[in-house]
Amino acid sequence: MKPLDVRRLGRVPYQDALALQRALVEDRRAGRIGDVLLLLEHPHVITLGTRRDSARANVLATPERLAELGVELSDTGRGGDVTYHGPGQLVAYPILDLKPDRADVYNYVRNLEQVMIEVSRTFGVEAGQIEGLTGAWVGGSKIGAIGVRIQRWVTSHGFAYNVNTDLAFFHLIVPCGISARGVTSLQKL
């Protein structure tokens, strides 16, 4: 097992965290650092994945409404559609080199899901996976979303786990482009 440098950063603006991830990915790729896990939360921000056209279509609020609520809108470079990040949400950004023995995207994503499922279980909440969908789910509602980027087997981005998140902000979007399912939080459950 490789050592992991865990950094608890508190509340970090999204663009600052994105810049930090990019720098750490370059350092990890060059071998200047080992594996790193960033744990933080963001001020209100809606992030768009690499499916930008569909992600933008899944933002329901007008730019004026987002500005009124103090919600930033940001492109990310990660996979996935659209999601919300904000206070009360644990965001984890693993910067890992998956070579040589962990170079499997499918397993990596399933492992991130399993982390959120195990955290939920620790608090007495039975979360699980839903076939064909990513994330951690409790019934039909998502408690944790995943959006990753993997370049030359070095990871960035990661997951967002709703602890005591104000779920009303998810009404500004179609979370992950999935309109038939809800969103929940540990506090609500």
VEXZADO-783033 format. One line per field, with one value per atom (N, C-alpha, C): residue in one letter; atom name; z, y, x. Coordinates in Angstrom, 1 decimal, always signed. Each point is the difference from the previous one (the first is absolute). Layout:
BEGIN
r = [A|...] .
a = [CA|...] .
zz = [Z|...] .
yy = [Y|...] .
xx = [X|...] .
//
This chain:
BEGIN
r = [M|M|M|K|K|K|P|P|P|L|L|L|D|D|D|V|V|V|R|R|R|R|R|R|L|L|L|G|G|G|R|R|R|V|V|V|P|P|P|Y|Y|Y|Q|Q|Q|D|D|D|A|A|A|L|L|L|A|A|A|L|L|L|Q|Q|Q|R|R|R|A|A|A|L|L|L|V|V|V|E|E|E|D|D|D|R|R|R|R|R|R|A|A|A|G|G|G|R|R|R|I|I|I|G|G|G|D|D|D|V|V|V|L|L|L|L|L|L|L|L|L|L|L|L|E|E|E|H|H|H|P|P|P|H|H|H|V|V|V|I|I|I|T|T|T|L|L|L|G|G|G|T|T|T|R|R|R|R|R|R|D|D|D|S|S|S|A|A|A|R|R|R|A|A|A|N|N|N|V|V|V|L|L|L|A|A|A|T|T|T|P|P|P|E|E|E|R|R|R|L|L|L|A|A|A|E|E|E|L|L|L|G|G|G|V|V|V|E|E|E|L|L|L|S|S|S|D|D|D|T|T|T|G|G|G|R|R|R|G|G|G|G|G|G|D|D|D|V|V|V|T|T|T|Y|Y|Y|H|H|H|G|G|G|P|P|P|G|G|G|Q|Q|Q|L|L|L|V|V|V|A|A|A|Y|Y|Y|P|P|P|I|I|I|L|L|L|D|D|D|L|L|L|K|K|K|P|P|P|D|D|D|R|R|R|A|A|A|D|D|D|V|V|V|Y|Y|Y|N|N|N|Y|Y|Y|V|V|V|R|R|R|N|N|N|L|L|L|E|E|E|Q|Q|Q|V|V|V|M|M|M|I|I|I|E|E|E|V|V|V|S|S|S|R|R|R|T|T|T|F|F|F|G|G|G|V|V|V|E|E|E|A|A|A|G|G|G|Q|Q|Q|I|I|I|E|E|E|G|G|G|L|L|L|T|T|T|G|G|G|A|A|A|W|W|W|V|V|V|G|G|G|G|G|G|S|S|S|K|K|K|I|I|I|G|G|G|A|A|A|I|I|I|G|G|G|V|V|V|R|R|R|I|I|I|Q|Q|Q|R|R|R|W|W|W|V|V|V|T|T|T|S|S|S|H|H|H|G|G|G|F|F|F|A|A|A|Y|Y|Y|N|N|N|V|V|V|N|N|N|T|T|T|D|D|D|L|L|L|A|A|A|F|F|F|F|F|F|H|H|H|L|L|L|I|I|I|V|V|V|P|P|P|C|C|C|G|G|G|I|I|I|S|S|S|A|A|A|R|R|R|G|G|G|V|V|V|T|T|T|S|S|S|L|L|L|Q|Q|Q|K|K|K|L|L|L] .
a = [N|CA|C|N|CA|C|N|CA|C|N|CA|C|N|CA|C|N|CA|C|N|CA|C|N|CA|C|N|CA|C|N|CA|C|N|CA|C|N|CA|C|N|CA|C|N|CA|C|N|CA|C|N|CA|C|N|CA|C|N|CA|C|N|CA|C|N|CA|C|N|CA|C|N|CA|C|N|CA|C|N|CA|C|N|CA|C|N|CA|C|N|CA|C|N|CA|C|N|CA|C|N|CA|C|N|CA|C|N|CA|C|N|CA|C|N|CA|C|N|CA|C|N|CA|C|N|CA|C|N|CA|C|N|CA|C|N|CA|C|N|CA|C|N|CA|C|N|CA|C|N|CA|C|N|CA|C|N|CA|C|N|CA|C|N|CA|C|N|CA|C|N|CA|C|N|CA|C|N|CA|C|N|CA|C|N|CA|C|N|CA|C|N|CA|C|N|CA|C|N|CA|C|N|CA|C|N|CA|C|N|CA|C|N|CA|C|N|CA|C|N|CA|C|N|CA|C|N|CA|C|N|CA|C|N|CA|C|N|CA|C|N|CA|C|N|CA|C|N|CA|C|N|CA|C|N|CA|C|N|CA|C|N|CA|C|N|CA|C|N|CA|C|N|CA|C|N|CA|C|N|CA|C|N|CA|C|N|CA|C|N|CA|C|N|CA|C|N|CA|C|N|CA|C|N|CA|C|N|CA|C|N|CA|C|N|CA|C|N|CA|C|N|CA|C|N|CA|C|N|CA|C|N|CA|C|N|CA|C|N|CA|C|N|CA|C|N|CA|C|N|CA|C|N|CA|C|N|CA|C|N|CA|C|N|CA|C|N|CA|C|N|CA|C|N|CA|C|N|CA|C|N|CA|C|N|CA|C|N|CA|C|N|CA|C|N|CA|C|N|CA|C|N|CA|C|N|CA|C|N|CA|C|N|CA|C|N|CA|C|N|CA|C|N|CA|C|N|CA|C|N|CA|C|N|CA|C|N|CA|C|N|CA|C|N|CA|C|N|CA|C|N|CA|C|N|CA|C|N|CA|C|N|CA|C|N|CA|C|N|CA|C|N|CA|C|N|CA|C|N|CA|C|N|CA|C|N|CA|C|N|CA|C|N|CA|C|N|CA|C|N|CA|C|N|CA|C|N|CA|C|N|CA|C|N|CA|C|N|CA|C|N|CA|C|N|CA|C|N|CA|C|N|CA|C|N|CA|C|N|CA|C|N|CA|C|N|CA|C|N|CA|C|N|CA|C|N|CA|C|N|CA|C|N|CA|C|N|CA|C|N|CA|C|N|CA|C|N|CA|C|N|CA|C|N|CA|C|N|CA|C|N|CA|C|N|CA|C|N|CA|C|N|CA|C|N|CA|C|N|CA|C|N|CA|C|N|CA|C|N|CA|C|N|CA|C|N|CA|C|N|CA|C|N|CA|C|N|CA|C|N|CA|C|N|CA|C|N|CA|C|N|CA|C|N|CA|C|N|CA|C] .
zz = [+0.0|+0.0|+0.0|-0.9|-0.1|+1.1|+0.6|+0.9|-0.6|+0.8|-0.5|+0.8|-0.6|+0.7|+0.0|+1.2|+0.1|+0.4|-0.8|+0.3|+0.2|+1.2|+0.4|-0.2|-1.0|-0.4|+0.4|+0.6|+0.3|-1.2|+0.0|-1.1|-1.0|-1.2|-1.1|-1.2|-0.5|-1.3|-1.1|-0.8|-1.0|-0.9|-0.6|-0.9|+0.7|+1.3|+0.7|+0.2|+0.3|+0.1|-1.3|-1.1|-1.4|-0.3|+0.3|-0.3|+0.9|+1.3|+0.8|-0.5|-0.5|-0.5|-1.2|-0.9|-1.2|+0.3|+1.0|+0.4|+0.7|+0.8|+0.6|-1.0|-1.0|-1.0|-0.7|-0.4|-0.6|+0.9|+1.3|+0.9|+0.2|+0.0|+0.2|-1.3|-1.1|-1.3|-0.1|+0.5|-0.1|+1.2|+0.9|+1.1|+1.1|+0.0|+1.1|+1.3|-0.1|+1.2|-0.1|+1.1|+0.0|-0.2|+0.3|-0.1|+1.0|-0.4|+0.9|+0.0|+1.1|+0.1|+0.6|-0.8|+0.4|+0.5|+1.3|+0.6|+0.2|-0.5|+0.1|-0.2|+0.1|-0.5|-0.8|-0.9|-0.8|+0.4|-0.3|+0.0|-1.1|-0.1|-1.0|-1.4|-0.7|-1.4|-0.7|-1.2|-0.9|-1.0|-0.1|-0.9|-1.2|-1.1|-1.3|-0.4|-0.3|-0.4|-1.5|-0.5|-1.4|-1.0|+0.4|-0.9|+0.2|-0.5|+0.3|-0.6|-1.2|-0.5|+0.8|+0.3|+0.9|+1.4|+0.5|+1.3|+0.1|-1.0|+0.0|-0.1|-0.8|-0.2|+1.4|+0.8|+1.3|+1.2|-0.4|+1.0|-0.2|+1.0|-0.1|+0.3|+0.8|+0.5|-1.1|+0.0|-0.9|+0.6|-0.8|+0.5|+1.1|-0.2|+0.9|+1.4|-0.1|+1.3|+0.7|-0.8|+0.6|+0.7|-0.7|+0.6|+1.3|-0.1|+1.2|+1.2|-0.2|+1.0|+0.4|-0.8|+0.3|-0.5|-1.0|-0.5|-1.3|+0.1|-1.2|-0.9|-1.3|-1.0|-0.6|+0.0|-0.4|-0.9|-1.1|-0.7|+0.8|-0.2|+0.9|-0.7|-1.1|-0.6|+0.5|+1.0|+0.5|-0.8|+0.1|-0.6|+0.6|-0.6|+0.6|-0.6|+0.6|-0.4|+0.9|+0.6|+0.9|+1.4|+1.0|+1.4|+0.7|+1.3|+0.9|+1.1|+0.4|+1.1|+1.0|+1.3|+0.9|+1.4|+0.9|+1.4|+0.5|+0.9|+0.5|-0.8|-1.1|-0.9|+0.1|+0.3|+0.1|-1.5|-0.4|-1.4|+0.2|-0.7|+0.0|-1.4|-0.1|-1.2|+0.1|-0.3|+0.0|-1.2|+0.3|-1.0|+0.1|-0.8|+0.1|-1.3|+0.1|-1.2|+0.1|-1.0|+0.0|-0.6|-0.6|-0.5|+1.1|-0.1|-1.0|+0.4|+1.2|+0.5|+0.2|-0.3|+0.2|-1.2|-1.2|-1.3|-0.6|+0.7|-0.4|+0.3|-0.9|+0.2|+0.7|-0.5|+0.5|+1.5|+0.4|+1.4|+0.8|-0.5|+0.7|+0.4|-1.0|+0.3|+1.0|-0.1|+0.9|+1.4|+0.1|+1.3|+0.7|-0.8|+0.5|+0.6|-0.8|+0.5|+1.3|+0.1|+1.2|+1.2|-0.2|+1.1|+0.6|-0.9|+0.4|+0.7|-0.6|+0.6|+1.4|+0.2|+1.3|+1.0|-0.4|+0.9|+0.4|-0.9|+0.3|+1.0|-0.2|+1.0|+1.4|+0.0|+1.3|+0.8|-0.7|+0.7|-0.1|-0.2|+0.0|-1.2|-1.1|-1.2|-1.0|-0.6|-0.9|-1.4|-0.6|-1.3|-0.9|-1.3|-0.9|-1.4|-1.0|-1.4|-0.7|-1.1|-0.9|-1.4|-0.5|-1.3|-1.1|-0.7|-1.1|+0.5|+1.3|+0.4|+1.0|+0.0|+0.9|+1.2|+1.1|+1.2|+1.1|+1.2|+1.1|+0.2|+0.1|+0.0|+1.3|+0.5|+1.1|-0.6|-0.3|-0.7|-1.4|-0.4|-1.3|+0.0|+1.2|+0.1|+0.1|-0.6|+0.0|+1.2|+0.8|+1.1|-0.3|-1.1|-0.4|-1.5|-0.6|-1.4|-0.3|-1.2|-0.4|-1.4|-0.1|-1.3|+0.0|-0.8|+0.0|-1.3|+0.1|-1.2|+0.2|-1.0|+0.1|-1.3|+0.3|-1.1|+0.2|-1.0|+0.2|+1.3|+0.5|+1.2|+1.3|-0.1|+1.2|+0.1|+1.2|+0.2|+0.5|-0.2|+0.6|+0.1|+0.6|+0.3|+0.9|+0.1|+0.9|+0.4|+1.3|+0.4|+0.9|+0.1|+0.9|+0.7|+1.4|+0.9|+0.8|-0.1|+0.6|+1.5|+0.9|+1.4|+0.6|+0.0|+0.5|-1.1|-1.2|-1.1|-0.1|-0.4|-0.3|-1.3|+0.0|-1.2|-0.9|+0.4|-0.8|-1.2|+0.1|-1.1|-1.1|+0.2|-1.0|-1.0|+0.5|-0.9|-1.1|+0.1|-1.1|-1.2|+0.1|-1.0|-0.1|-1.1|+0.0|+0.4|+1.3|+0.5|-0.9|-0.5|-0.8|-1.2|-0.4|-1.2|+0.2|+1.3|+0.3|+0.6|-0.8|+0.5|+0.8|-0.1|+0.6|+1.4|+0.5|+1.3|+0.9|+1.3|+0.9|+0.6|+0.9|+0.7|+1.5|+0.8|+1.4|+0.7|+1.3|+0.8|+1.3|+0.6|+1.2|+1.1|+0.1|+1.0|-0.2|-1.2|-0.3|+0.4|-0.3|+0.4|+1.4] .
yy = [-1.2|+1.2|+1.3|+0.9|+1.2|+1.0|+0.8|+1.0|+1.1|+0.6|+1.1|+1.2|+1.1|+1.3|+0.6|+0.1|+0.5|+1.5|+0.9|+1.4|+0.5|+0.5|+0.5|+1.5|+0.5|+1.4|+1.0|-0.5|+0.9|+0.4|+1.2|+0.6|+0.7|-0.5|+0.5|+0.4|+1.2|+0.3|-1.0|-0.3|-1.0|+0.2|+1.2|+0.3|-0.2|+0.3|-0.2|-1.5|-0.8|-1.5|-0.6|+0.5|-0.5|+0.3|+1.2|+0.3|-0.9|-0.2|-0.8|-1.5|-0.5|-1.3|-0.1|+1.0|-0.1|+0.0|+0.8|+0.0|-1.3|-0.6|-1.2|-1.2|+0.0|-1.0|+0.1|+1.1|+0.2|-0.5|+0.3|-0.4|-1.6|-0.5|-1.5|-0.7|+0.5|-0.6|+0.0|+1.1|+0.1|-0.7|-0.6|-0.7|+0.9|+1.2|+0.9|-0.1|-0.6|-0.3|-1.4|-0.5|-1.2|+0.2|-1.0|+0.2|+0.9|+0.8|+1.1|-0.1|+0.3|+0.1|+1.4|+0.8|+1.3|-0.2|+0.4|+0.0|+1.5|+0.4|+1.4|+0.1|+1.3|+0.3|+1.3|+0.3|+1.2|+0.9|+1.3|+0.9|-0.4|+0.6|-0.4|+0.0|-1.1|-0.1|-1.1|+0.2|-1.0|-0.3|-1.3|-0.4|-0.8|+0.3|-0.7|-0.9|-1.3|-1.0|+0.1|-1.0|+0.1|-0.1|-0.4|+0.0|+1.4|+1.0|+1.4|+0.3|-0.4|+0.4|-0.6|-1.3|-0.5|+0.6|+0.2|+0.5|+1.4|+0.9|+1.3|+0.0|-1.0|-0.2|-0.4|-0.6|-0.5|+1.0|+1.2|+1.1|+0.7|+0.0|+0.5|+1.4|+0.5|+1.4|+1.0|+1.2|+1.0|+0.5|+0.6|+0.6|+1.0|+0.8|+1.0|-0.6|-1.2|-0.6|-0.6|-0.6|-0.5|+1.2|+1.1|+1.2|+0.4|+0.1|+0.4|-0.9|-1.3|-1.0|-0.1|+0.7|-0.1|-1.4|-0.6|-1.3|+0.2|-0.4|+0.1|-1.2|+0.2|-1.0|-0.2|-1.3|-0.3|-1.2|+0.1|-1.2|-0.7|-1.3|-0.8|-0.8|-0.6|-1.0|-1.4|-0.2|-1.3|-0.7|-1.3|-0.7|+0.3|-0.4|+0.2|+1.2|+0.3|+1.0|+1.2|+0.4|+1.2|-0.4|+0.7|-0.3|+1.3|+0.0|+1.1|-0.3|+0.9|-0.1|+1.2|-0.2|+1.1|-0.4|+1.0|-0.3|-1.2|-0.8|-1.2|-1.2|+0.1|-1.1|-0.3|-1.3|-0.4|-0.4|+0.8|-0.3|-0.6|-1.1|-0.7|+0.0|+0.5|+0.0|-0.9|-1.3|-0.8|+0.3|+0.2|+0.2|-1.3|-1.0|-1.3|-0.4|-0.7|-0.7|-1.4|-0.3|-1.4|-1.0|+0.4|-1.0|-0.6|-1.2|-1.0|-0.9|-0.1|-1.0|+0.4|+1.3|+0.5|+0.6|-0.3|+0.7|-0.6|+0.3|-0.5|+1.1|+0.7|+1.1|-0.5|-1.1|-0.5|-0.3|-0.7|-0.4|+1.3|+0.9|+1.3|+0.6|+0.2|+0.7|-0.9|-1.3|-0.8|+0.1|+0.1|+0.2|+1.3|+1.1|+1.3|-0.2|-0.7|-0.2|-0.8|-1.0|-0.8|+0.8|+1.0|+0.9|+0.7|+0.5|+0.8|-1.0|-1.2|-1.0|-0.3|-0.2|-0.4|+1.2|+1.2|+1.1|+0.1|-0.2|+0.0|-1.0|-1.2|-1.1|+0.3|+0.7|+0.4|+0.8|+0.8|+0.8|-0.6|-1.3|-0.8|+0.2|+0.5|+0.2|-1.1|-0.8|-1.0|+0.6|+0.3|+0.5|-1.1|+0.2|-1.1|+0.6|-0.9|+0.4|-0.3|+0.7|-0.3|-0.4|-1.1|-0.5|+1.1|+0.3|+0.9|+1.5|+0.3|+1.3|+0.1|+1.1|+0.2|+0.7|-0.1|+0.7|-1.0|+0.6|-0.8|+0.4|-1.0|+0.2|-0.6|+0.7|-0.5|+0.0|-1.2|-0.1|+0.6|+0.9|+0.6|+1.4|+0.3|+1.3|-0.1|+0.9|+0.0|+0.8|-0.7|+0.7|+0.4|-0.6|+0.4|-0.2|+1.1|+0.0|-0.2|-0.5|-0.2|+0.6|+0.7|+0.5|+0.0|-0.7|-0.2|+0.4|+0.2|+0.2|-0.8|-0.8|-0.8|+0.3|+0.5|+0.3|-0.8|-0.8|-0.9|-0.7|-0.4|-0.8|+0.8|+1.3|+0.8|+0.7|-0.2|+0.4|+1.4|+0.7|+1.2|+0.1|+1.0|+0.1|-1.1|-0.5|-1.1|-0.1|+0.2|-0.1|+1.1|+0.2|+0.9|-0.7|+0.0|-0.7|+1.0|-0.1|+0.9|-0.3|+0.8|-0.2|+0.8|+1.3|+0.8|+1.2|-0.4|+0.9|+0.5|+1.3|+0.6|-0.6|-1.0|-0.7|+0.9|+1.1|+0.9|+0.5|+0.1|+0.4|-1.0|-1.2|-1.0|+0.3|+0.8|+0.3|+1.0|+0.5|+0.9|-0.8|-1.3|-0.8|-1.3|-0.8|-1.4|-0.7|-0.5|-0.5|-1.2|+0.1|-1.0|-0.3|+0.8|-0.2|-1.1|-0.3|-1.1|+0.6|+0.1|+0.7|-0.9|-1.3|-0.9|-0.4|+0.5|-0.4|+1.3|-0.2|+1.1|+0.1|+1.0|+0.2|+0.0|-0.6|+0.0|+0.4|+0.0|+0.3|-0.8|-0.2|-0.7|+0.6|+1.3|+0.7|-0.3|+0.0|-0.2|-1.5|-0.9|-1.4|-0.3] .
xx = [+0.8|-0.8|+0.9|-0.3|+0.7|-0.4|+1.0|-0.4|-0.9|-0.8|-0.9|+0.1|+0.3|+0.1|-1.4|-0.7|-1.3|+0.1|-0.6|+0.0|-1.4|-0.3|-1.3|+0.0|-0.7|+0.2|-1.1|-1.1|-1.1|-0.7|-0.6|-0.7|+0.9|+0.0|+0.9|-0.8|+0.1|-0.7|+0.4|-1.0|+0.2|+1.2|+0.1|+1.2|+1.3|+0.1|+1.2|+0.3|-1.0|+0.2|+0.3|-0.6|+0.4|+1.4|+0.5|+1.4|+0.9|-0.3|+0.8|+0.0|-1.1|+0.0|+0.9|-0.1|+0.9|+1.4|+0.4|+1.4|+0.4|-0.8|+0.3|+0.0|-0.8|+0.0|+1.4|+0.4|+1.3|+1.2|-0.1|+1.0|-0.1|-1.2|-0.1|+0.5|-0.3|+0.4|+1.5|+0.6|+1.5|+0.7|-0.8|+0.6|+0.6|-0.4|+0.5|-0.8|-1.2|-0.8|-0.6|-0.5|-0.7|-1.5|-0.8|-1.4|-0.6|-0.9|-0.6|-1.5|-0.7|-1.4|-0.3|-0.8|-0.4|-1.4|-0.3|-1.3|-0.4|-1.2|-0.4|-1.4|-0.5|-1.3|+0.1|-1.0|+0.1|-1.1|+0.2|-1.2|-0.9|-1.2|-1.0|+0.6|-0.1|+0.5|-0.7|-0.3|-0.5|+1.1|+0.3|+1.1|-0.5|+0.6|-0.4|+1.1|-0.4|+1.0|+0.3|+0.7|+0.5|-1.2|-1.1|-1.2|-0.7|+0.8|-0.4|-1.4|-0.3|-1.3|-1.2|+0.1|-1.1|+0.1|+1.2|+0.1|-0.6|+0.3|-0.6|-1.5|-0.5|-1.5|-0.6|+0.8|-0.6|+0.2|+0.4|+0.0|-1.4|-0.8|-1.4|-0.1|+0.9|-0.1|+0.7|-0.6|+0.6|+1.3|+0.9|+1.2|-0.3|-1.1|-0.4|-0.4|-0.7|-0.4|+1.2|+1.0|+1.2|+0.8|+0.1|+0.7|-0.7|-1.3|-0.8|+0.2|+0.2|+0.3|+1.4|+0.9|+1.4|+0.6|-0.5|+0.4|+0.8|+1.3|+0.9|-0.3|+0.3|-0.2|+1.4|+0.5|+1.3|+0.2|+0.7|+0.5|+1.0|+0.2|+0.9|+1.0|-0.3|+1.0|-0.2|-0.9|-0.3|-1.1|-0.1|-1.1|-1.3|-1.1|-1.3|-0.7|-1.1|-0.9|+0.1|-1.1|+0.0|-0.3|+0.7|-0.3|+0.1|-0.4|+0.1|+1.0|+0.8|+0.8|-0.3|+0.1|-0.2|+0.2|-0.2|+0.3|-0.8|+0.6|-0.6|+0.2|+0.8|+0.3|+1.5|+0.3|+1.4|+0.4|+1.0|+0.6|+1.3|+0.3|+1.2|+0.6|+1.3|+0.7|+1.3|-0.1|+1.2|+0.9|+1.3|+1.0|+0.9|-0.4|+0.7|+0.6|+1.1|+0.6|-0.5|-0.9|-0.6|+0.9|+1.2|+0.9|+0.8|+0.5|-0.3|-1.2|-0.3|-0.9|-1.5|-0.3|-1.4|-0.5|+0.5|-0.3|-1.3|-1.1|-1.3|-1.1|-0.4|-1.0|-1.2|-0.6|-1.3|+0.2|+1.1|+0.2|+0.3|+0.7|+0.3|-1.4|-0.9|-1.3|-0.8|+0.0|-0.7|+0.6|+1.3|+0.7|-0.4|-0.2|-0.4|-1.5|-0.8|-1.4|+0.1|+0.8|+0.1|+0.4|+0.9|+0.4|-1.3|-0.8|-1.2|-1.0|-0.1|-0.9|+0.4|+1.3|+0.5|-0.1|+0.2|-0.2|-1.4|-0.9|-1.5|-0.3|+0.5|-0.2|+0.5|+1.1|+0.5|-1.0|-0.8|-1.1|-1.3|-0.1|-1.2|-0.9|+0.5|-0.7|+0.4|-0.9|+0.3|-0.1|+1.2|+0.1|+0.5|-0.1|+0.4|+0.2|+0.2|+0.2|-1.3|-0.2|-1.1|+0.7|-0.4|+0.6|-0.2|+1.1|-0.1|+0.2|+0.0|+0.2|+1.2|+0.7|+1.1|-0.5|+0.8|-0.3|-0.4|-0.3|-0.6|-1.4|-0.9|-1.4|-0.6|-1.1|-0.8|-1.4|-0.5|-1.3|+0.2|-0.9|+0.2|+0.7|+0.6|+0.6|+1.5|+0.7|+1.5|+0.5|+0.8|+0.7|+1.4|+0.6|+1.3|+0.2|+0.6|+0.2|+1.5|+0.3|+1.4|+0.2|+1.1|+0.5|+1.5|+0.6|+1.4|+0.7|+1.3|+0.8|+1.2|+0.4|+1.2|+0.8|+1.2|+1.0|+1.2|+0.4|+1.2|+0.0|-1.1|-0.3|+0.2|+0.1|+0.0|-1.4|-0.6|-1.4|-0.1|-1.1|-0.4|-1.5|-0.5|-1.5|-0.3|-1.2|-0.3|-1.5|-0.3|-1.4|-0.4|-1.4|-0.6|-1.1|+0.1|-0.8|-0.9|-1.3|-0.9|-0.1|+0.6|-0.1|-1.2|+0.1|-1.1|-0.2|+0.1|-0.1|-1.5|-0.1|-1.3|-0.5|-0.9|-0.4|-0.8|-0.5|-0.8|+0.9|+1.3|+0.8|+0.0|-0.3|-0.1|-1.1|-1.0|-1.1|+0.4|+1.2|+0.5|+0.5|+0.1|+0.5|-0.8|+0.3|-0.4|+1.3|+0.1|+1.2|+0.5|+1.2|+0.7|-0.8|-1.0|-0.8|-1.0|-0.3|-0.9|-1.3|-1.0|-1.2|-1.0|+0.1|-0.9|+0.4|+1.1|+0.5|+0.2|+0.0|+0.2|+1.4|+0.2|+1.2|-0.3|+0.9|-0.2|+1.3|-0.1|+1.2|+0.0|+1.2|+0.1|-0.9|+0.0|-0.8|-1.5|-0.5|-1.4|-0.3|+0.9|-0.3|+0.1] .
//
